[in-house]
Amino acid sequence: MLFEAEFWVVVAFVIFFGVLGYFGVHKSLTGTLDKRSARIRSELEEAARLKEEAKALLAEYKQKTANAEKEAAAIIESAKEDAERLAAEAHAKLEDFVARRTQMAETKIAQAEAQALAEVRSVAAEAAVGAAEKVLAHTTKGSLAEQLVSRGIEDVKKKLN
């Protein structure tokens, strides 16, 4: 057994592990592994905390987006209502303007008709007076003629005006 290679491999193996145990290599390996485990644990905790923060931010942004969309829809609806109201007011003002213009035109036409009628009557009265003067002047002479002409002129003026 002392001359067998396997025996010496086992002895060297036991001595090697004994030396490692004597110098505390297993403690330093365990400490290193514990430190690494603690670091990984803290990184996982940090990642979980960051994940929760990200979820909270995402929810907040989704809420802000929804609020902004609602506000935009309200603004659009308000603008549509304002546009419809302004269009209705403009239409009413236009109708009122057209009605006033039509009324003014009708009034001017009526005034022009009345003025034209008065001018025609005046011209007709003057022509009738002139014709009556000539007829009476040729047919009658003297003071009787003047009285008849004056009375005829007054009668014609009264009837035509």
MODELLER restraints for C-alpha pairs under 7 A, 6 or more apart:
rsr = mdl.restraints
at = mdl.atoms
rsr.add(forms.Gaussian(group=physical.xy_distance, feature=features.Distance(at['CA:1:A'], at['CA:7:A']), mean=6.53, stdev=0.5))
rsr.add(forms.Gaussian(group=physical.xy_distance, feature=features.Distance(at['CA:121:A'], at['CA:160:A']), mean=6.20, stdev=0.5))
rsr.add(forms.Gaussian(group=physical.xy_distance, feature=features.Distance(at['CA:121:A'], at['CA:161:A']), mean=6.89, stdev=0.5))
rsr.add(forms.Gaussian(group=physical.xy_distance, feature=features.Distance(at['CA:125:A'], at['CA:156:A']), mean=6.69, stdev=0.5))
rsr.add(forms.Gaussian(group=physical.xy_distance, feature=features.Distance(at['CA:125:A'], at['CA:157:A']), mean=6.27, stdev=0.5))
rsr.add(forms.Gaussian(group=physical.xy_distance, feature=features.Distance(at['CA:125:A'], at['CA:160:A']), mean=6.11, stdev=0.5))
rsr.add(forms.Gaussian(group=physical.xy_distance, feature=features.Distance(at['CA:129:A'], at['CA:153:A']), mean=5.59, stdev=0.5))
rsr.add(forms.Gaussian(group=physical.xy_distance, feature=features.Distance(at['CA:129:A'], at['CA:156:A']), mean=6.93, stdev=0.5))
rsr.add(forms.Gaussian(group=physical.xy_distance, feature=features.Distance(at['CA:133:A'], at['CA:149:A']), mean=5.95, stdev=0.5))
rsr.add(forms.Gaussian(group=physical.xy_distance, feature=features.Distance(at['CA:136:A'], at['CA:145:A']), mean=6.58, stdev=0.5))
rsr.add(forms.Gaussian(group=physical.xy_distance, feature=features.Distance(at['CA:136:A'], at['CA:149:A']), mean=6.49, stdev=0.5))
rsr.add(forms.Gaussian(group=physical.xy_distance, feature=features.Distance(at['CA:137:A'], at['CA:145:A']), mean=6.56, stdev=0.5))
